[in-house]
């Protein structure tokens, strides 16, 4: 048989309409370009019911995933999508503690794996740039040609029939006009900031609690500055965790994602249904992308809220542009990631493609750089993850000492927060985000973290207020204060 079977369907701009049909399936995921941009928000991917699932805990998490991947994965490549089939899932931040042999001081109370990945043989690709939609099916894990072809066709038929049955026929058959599409435009195709109501049926205790009081967080910032003054570190990312009780009677986690996507669309959003837990992310940050042996990372450092008026917006944008503190933060982290990429990229190939770009989101301005390199011939995606994880933008500099300070100052473990979610395609390409602007739902509660980079001239009050700015979209989508 051919490497895969596929069927093209009429383009549906709003990827959440497709995922509505699959969100309750086992290990259903969407990697969602909720903010469509040519250079980084091109594709949305949807999958469910993987033929195998890998859950890892401890220092061997990534190595064992690589071994499993190598025994299963054929080289399947197509120009139609970077992800016809492959592994999709997340690495939690805490895996990095094992990887760097950092003593784990704080409690882990979320009972989540350090890594969870599904092996998906059938994936929906929505190409927002070319306005095309495909369903790909590989027939894996069957190895016999006839059996694999039969399985590929059966799986393809199931997904296509479910899409046909769940959406308006005139929409999916491609006979509707532009007026039929205008009400399902993706969040990224809308301009301006918007108001959003939280899901009406959401059952939660609106009392939001943090693992830090304001005084405790400010004290932690002061302690971090002492480490900076002593020369231990140059920068460290310090986060606080919020949580609230939640009573989900089915499907509400996906409703929360859609609410967050509406109010805070982002290019690297994601939702993963782990069965007894769900991960919801509206991340604007790409951690690592490997495409045809070119490695790219886009660290973010420096945040300002959006203004309520055009004049306020301009003032706040000018403020982040001129901020010496924010420039210094981004420069340090960019240099750290250059060094990380240098461990797996060809000598002399690593360079800064863009030193500082101010990006606009519905609730914040964000400063971003782009670093690019060419992968060494004897390295692969797993080597890139091993060399760079966790992302320097959410640890600090130097990375290992900053992680030790985080473990000392933060009262609970981070779990998936500031880890990464994404895919490794059976073609050998990959794309992962940084799990910021992220909620985890499990054990009848919702938890989310917000943090900021501490440097020598940080003020405790200012850093605390920055965390609240970053929490604004999540709190608004939940309807809490």
C-alpha positions in Angstrom: 0.0 0.0 0.0 1.0 3.7 -0.1 2.5 5.1 3.0 -0.9 6.4 4.1 -4.4 7.0 2.8 -6.0 10.4 3.0 -9.2 12.2 2.1 -9.6 16.0 1.5 -12.7 17.6 2.9 -13.9 21.2 2.5 -12.0 23.6 4.7 -13.6 24.5 8.1 -12.0 27.6 9.5 -13.0 26.9 13.1 -11.1 23.9 14.3 -13.1 23.6 17.5 -16.1 22.7 15.4 -14.3 19.6 14.3 -12.9 18.8 17.8 -16.4 19.1 19.3 -17.1 15.7 17.6 -14.1 14.0 19.2 -13.4 15.8 22.5 -14.7 13.0 24.8 -12.8 10.2 22.9 -9.9 8.4 24.6 -6.8 10.6 24.6 -8.3 13.1 22.2 -6.1 16.1 21.5 -6.1 19.3 19.5 -3.0 21.3 18.7 -4.8 24.4 17.8 -3.7 27.5 15.9 -6.3 29.6 17.6 -4.5 32.7 16.3 -3.8 32.2 12.7 -0.4 33.6 11.5 1.5 32.7 8.4 4.9 32.0 10.1 3.7 30.1 13.1 0.0 29.6 13.3 -0.7 27.7 10.1 -1.9 24.3 11.2 -4.4 22.7 13.6 -4.2 19.0 14.3 -6.8 16.7 15.8 -6.6 13.1 16.8 -8.1 10.5 19.2 -8.0 6.8 20.2 -4.2 6.2 19.7 -3.1 2.6 18.9 -0.6 2.9 21.8 -0.1 5.1 24.9 3.2 5.8 26.7 3.3 7.2 30.2 6.6 8.0 31.7 7.9 8.9 35.2 11.4 9.7 36.1 14.7 10.3 34.4 14.2 7.7 31.6 11.0 9.2 30.4 12.3 10.7 27.1 14.8 7.8 26.4 12.1 5.2 26.8 9.7 7.2 24.5 12.5 7.4 21.9 13.1 3.6 22.1 9.4 2.9 21.6 9.1 5.4 18.8 12.0 3.8 16.9 10.5 0.4 17.1 7.1 1.5 15.7 7.7 4.5 13.5 8.1 4.1 9.7 9.3 7.2 7.8 6.1 8.7 6.5 6.4 12.0 4.8 4.0 14.2 2.7 4.1 17.7 1.5 0.5 18.2 2.6 1.1 18.2 6.3 4.0 18.0 8.8 1.9 15.5 10.9 0.2 12.8 8.9 0.6 10.5 11.9 2.9 10.4 14.9 3.2 10.8 18.7 1.4 13.7 20.4 1.5 14.6 24.1 3.4 16.5 26.7 6.5 16.5 28.9 5.9 18.0 32.3 8.4 20.5 33.8 9.2 18.1 36.6 10.8 15.8 34.1 13.5 18.4 33.8 14.4 18.0 37.5 15.2 14.3 36.9 17.1 15.1 33.7 19.3 17.6 35.4 19.7 15.6 38.7 18.1 18.4 40.7 17.0 17.5 44.2 13.2 17.6 44.4 12.3 19.5 47.5 8.6 20.3 47.0 5.5 18.1 47.2 3.9 16.8 44.0 0.2 16.7 44.6 -1.3 16.5 41.1 -0.5 12.8 40.5 0.4 13.4 36.8 3.0 11.5 34.7 6.2 13.3 33.7 5.4 12.5 30.1 2.3 11.2 28.3 2.2 10.5 24.6 -0.3 8.8 22.3 0.8 7.0 19.1 -1.8 8.2 16.5 -2.4 6.5 13.2 -5.2 8.8 12.1 -5.0 12.6 12.3 -7.1 15.5 10.9 -5.0 18.4 9.5 -6.5 21.8 9.0 -4.2 24.1 7.0 -5.3 27.6 7.7 -2.9 29.2 5.2 -4.0 27.2 2.2 -7.6 26.8 3.5 -7.6 23.0 3.2 -8.5 20.1 5.5 -7.4 16.5 5.3 -7.8 13.2 7.2 -4.7 11.0 7.1 -4.7 7.4 8.0 -1.6 5.1 8.1 -3.0 1.7 9.2 -0.4 1.4 12.0 0.5 -0.6 14.0 -0.2 -3.3 11.4 2.9 -4.4 9.5 1.4 -6.7 7.0 0.6 -4.7 3.8 -2.9 -6.0 3.3 -3.9 -5.7 7.0 -2.4 -2.2 7.2 -4.3 -1.1 4.1 -7.5 -2.5 5.5 -7.1 -0.8 8.9 -6.1 2.5 7.3 -9.3 2.5 5.2 -11.5 1.5 8.1 -10.0 4.2 10.4 -10.3 6.8 7.6 -13.9 5.9 7.0 -14.8 6.2 10.7 -13.3 9.7 11.1 -14.8 11.0 7.8 -18.2 9.6 8.6 -18.1 11.2 12.0 -17.3 14.6 10.6 -20.0 14.3 7.9 -22.5 13.2 10.5 -21.6 16.0 12.9 -21.4 19.0 10.7 -23.8 20.6 8.2 -23.6 18.7 5.0 -23.5 21.9 2.8 -20.5 23.1 4.9 -18.5 19.9 4.7 -19.3 19.2 1.0 -18.0 22.6 0.1 -21.1 24.0 -1.5 -21.7 26.8 1.0 -20.8 30.4 0.2 -18.7 32.7 2.2 -21.7 33.9 4.2 -22.2 30.4 5.6 -18.6 30.5 6.9 -18.6 34.0 8.5 -20.1 32.8 11.8 -17.4 30.2 12.3 -14.3 32.3 11.7 -11.4 31.2 13.9 -10.5 33.5 16.7 -7.3 34.5 14.9 -9.3 35.8 12.0 -11.1 38.2 14.1 -9.6 41.6 14.9 -9.7 43.6 18.1 -10.2 42.5 21.7 -13.4 40.8 22.7 -15.5 40.1 25.8 -16.1 36.5 26.7 -18.5 34.9 29.1 -17.5 31.8 30.9 -19.4 28.6 30.2 -22.9 29.0 31.7 -23.1 25.5 33.1 -19.7 25.6 34.8 -19.9 24.1 38.3 -17.1 25.4 40.5 -16.4 27.1 43.8 -15.6 30.7 42.8 -13.2 31.0 45.8 -9.7 31.2 44.2 -6.7 30.3 46.4 -3.0 30.7 45.8 0.0 28.8 47.2 1.5 32.2 47.9 0.2 35.2 49.8 1.2 38.5 48.3 3.7 39.0 51.1 5.2 35.5 50.6 5.6 36.0 46.9 7.3 39.3 47.4 9.6 37.7 50.0 10.5 35.0 47.4 11.3 37.7 44.9 13.6 39.4 47.4 15.3 36.1 48.1 15.8 35.5 44.3 17.4 38.9 44.1 19.8 38.0 46.8 20.9 35.0 44.7 21.3 37.4 41.8 23.3 39.9 43.8 25.6 37.0 45.0 26.3 36.0 41.4 24.5 32.6 41.7 22.1 33.4 38.9 21.4 36.3 36.5 17.6 35.6 36.2 15.0 33.2 37.5 11.4 32.6 36.7 9.2 32.5 39.8 5.6 31.4 39.6 2.6 31.2 41.9 -0.2 28.6 41.6 -3.9 29.3 41.8 -6.6 26.6 42.3 -10.3 26.2 42.8 -12.7 23.4 43.3 -14.4 22.1 40.2 -17.3 19.7 39.6 -17.3 18.3 36.0 -20.3 16.3 35.0 -18.8 15.7 31.5 -17.5 17.9 28.7 -17.0 21.1 30.8 -13.2 21.0 30.4 -13.6 21.4 26.7 -16.0 24.2 27.2 -13.4 26.0 29.4 -10.9 25.6 26.6 -13.2 27.2 24.1 -13.9 30.1 26.4 -10.2 30.7 27.0 -9.5 30.4 23.2 -12.2 33.0 22.6 -10.8 35.6 25.0 -7.1 34.8 24.6 -6.4 33.2 21.2 -2.9 32.0 20.6 -0.9 30.3 17.9 0.2 27.3 20.1 -3.0 26.5 22.0 -3.7 22.9 22.9 -6.1 20.6 24.7 -5.3 17.0 25.8 -7.8 14.6 27.3 -5.9 12.3 29.5 -9.0 10.5 30.8 -8.9 11.4 34.5 -7.3 14.8 33.8 -7.2 17.4 31.1 -4.6 19.9 30.0 -5.9 23.2 28.6 -3.4 25.7 27.1 -3.6 29.0 25.3 0.1 29.3 24.8 1.6 32.0 22.5 5.1 30.5 22.8 6.8 28.0 20.5 9.5 26.1 22.3 11.1 23.9 19.6 10.3 23.2 16.0 12.2 20.9 13.7 11.3 20.9 10.0 13.5 19.2 7.4 16.5 19.4 9.8 16.1 23.1 10.6 15.6 23.8 14.3 13.8 26.9 15.5 13.0 28.3 19.0 11.1 31.5 19.9 11.6 32.4 23.6 9.4 35.1 25.1 10.5 37.6 27.8 8.8 40.9 28.7 5.0 41.4 29.2 2.7 44.4 29.3 -1.1 44.5 29.6 -3.2 45.8 26.7 -4.8 49.2 27.2 -8.5 50.0 27.3 -8.1 52.7 24.7 -5.9 53.2 21.7 -3.9 55.8 23.6 -3.3 53.5 26.5 -2.4 50.7 24.1 0.3 52.9 22.5 1.7 54.0 25.8 2.0 50.4 27.0 3.5 49.2 23.8 6.1 52.0 23.9 6.9 51.1 27.5 7.8 47.5 26.6 9.8 48.6 23.6 11.9 51.0 25.7 12.2 48.8 28.8 15.9 48.1 29.6 14.9 45.4 32.0 12.8 43.5 29.4 15.6 43.9 26.8 18.1 42.4 29.2 15.9 39.5 30.1 15.2 38.5 26.5 18.9 38.9 25.6 20.0 36.5 28.4 17.5 33.9 27.5 18.2 34.2 23.8 21.9 33.6 24.5 21.0 30.6 26.7 18.9 29.0 23.9 21.7 29.6 21.4 24.0 27.6 23.6 21.4 24.8 24.0 20.9 24.6 20.2 24.6 24.6 19.8 24.8 21.2 21.5 22.8 19.5 18.6 23.2 21.8 15.6 26.0 22.0 13.1 28.9 24.2 14.1 28.4 27.8 13.0 24.7 27.3 11.9 23.1 28.7 15.1 22.1 32.3 14.7 19.5 34.8 15.9 17.0 35.4 13.1 15.1 38.1 15.0 16.5 39.6 18.2 13.3 41.3 19.5 9.8 41.5 18.1 6.8 42.9 20.0 3.7 40.7 19.5 0.2 41.7 20.2 -2.3 39.4 21.9 -5.8 40.2 23.2 -4.7 40.8 26.8 -1.0 41.4 26.6 2.0 42.6 24.6 4.9 40.1 24.5 8.5 40.4 23.4 9.9 37.5 21.4 13.2 36.5 19.7 13.8 33.8 17.2 16.9 31.5 17.1 17.6 29.0 14.3 20.1 26.3 13.6 20.7 23.3 11.3 20.5 19.9 13.0 23.6 17.7 13.0 23.2 14.6 10.8 23.5 12.1 13.7 20.9 13.9 15.8 17.1 13.7 15.9 14.1 15.4 17.5 14.6 13.5 20.8 18.2 14.8 21.0 16.9 18.3 20.5 14.4 17.9 23.3 17.0 16.4 25.6 19.4 19.2 25.0 17.0 22.1 25.4 14.3 20.9 27.9 12.9 22.7 29.9 12.8 25.9 28.0 15.2 28.6 29.2 12.5 31.3 29.1 10.6 29.7 32.0 13.6 28.6 34.1 16.2 31.4 34.1 20.0 31.7 33.6 22.1 29.7 34.2 19.4 27.1 33.7 20.4 24.4 36.2 21.1 26.8 39.1 17.9 28.7 38.3 15.9 25.4 38.5 17.5 24.7 41.9 16.3 28.2 43.1 12.8 27.5 41.7 12.6 24.3 43.6 13.7 26.1 46.8 11.3 29.1 46.5 8.1 27.7 45.0 6.1 25.7 47.5 4.7 23.1 45.2 5.9 21.2 42.1 4.9 22.6 38.7 3.5 19.5 37.0 2.8 20.2 33.3 3.1 24.0 33.8 6.2 25.3 31.8 6.6 21.9 30.3 5.8 21.4 26.6 3.1 19.9 24.5 3.4 19.0 20.9 4.1 16.3 18.4 6.9 14.3 16.9 5.8 13.2 13.4 6.7 9.8 11.9 8.3 12.0 9.2 11.0 13.1 11.7 9.7 16.7 12.2 8.4 18.1 15.5 6.7 21.1 17.1 6.3 21.9 20.8 5.0 24.8 22.7 5.8 26.1 26.2 2.9 25.3 28.5 2.2 28.8 29.8 -1.3 30.3 30.0 -2.2 26.7 31.0 -4.8 25.0 33.2 -4.8 21.4 34.5 -8.1 19.8 35.6 -7.9 16.8 37.8 -9.1 15.5 41.2 -12.1 17.8 41.2 -10.0 20.9 40.9 -8.6 23.4 38.4 -5.0 24.6 38.9 -3.1 27.2 36.9 0.2 28.9 37.4 1.5 32.4 36.4 5.0 33.7 36.8 7.6 36.2 35.7 11.3 36.6 35.2 13.2 38.1 38.2 16.3 40.1 37.5 18.5 42.5 39.4 16.3 45.5 39.1 13.0 43.7 39.6 10.7 45.1 42.2 8.7 42.6 44.3 5.4 44.6 43.9 5.9 44.9 40.2 6.7 41.2 39.7 3.6 40.2 41.7 1.4 42.5 39.7 2.8 41.0 36.4 1.6 37.6 37.5 -1.9 39.0 38.0 -1.8 40.5 34.5 -0.9 37.1 33.1 -3.7 35.5 35.1 -6.4 37.9 33.8 -7.5 35.9 30.7 -7.8 32.6 32.7 -9.7 34.1 35.5 -12.0 35.9 33.2 -12.8 32.7 31.2 -13.6 30.9 34.5 -15.7 33.8 35.8 -13.7 34.3 39.0 -11.8 37.2 40.5 
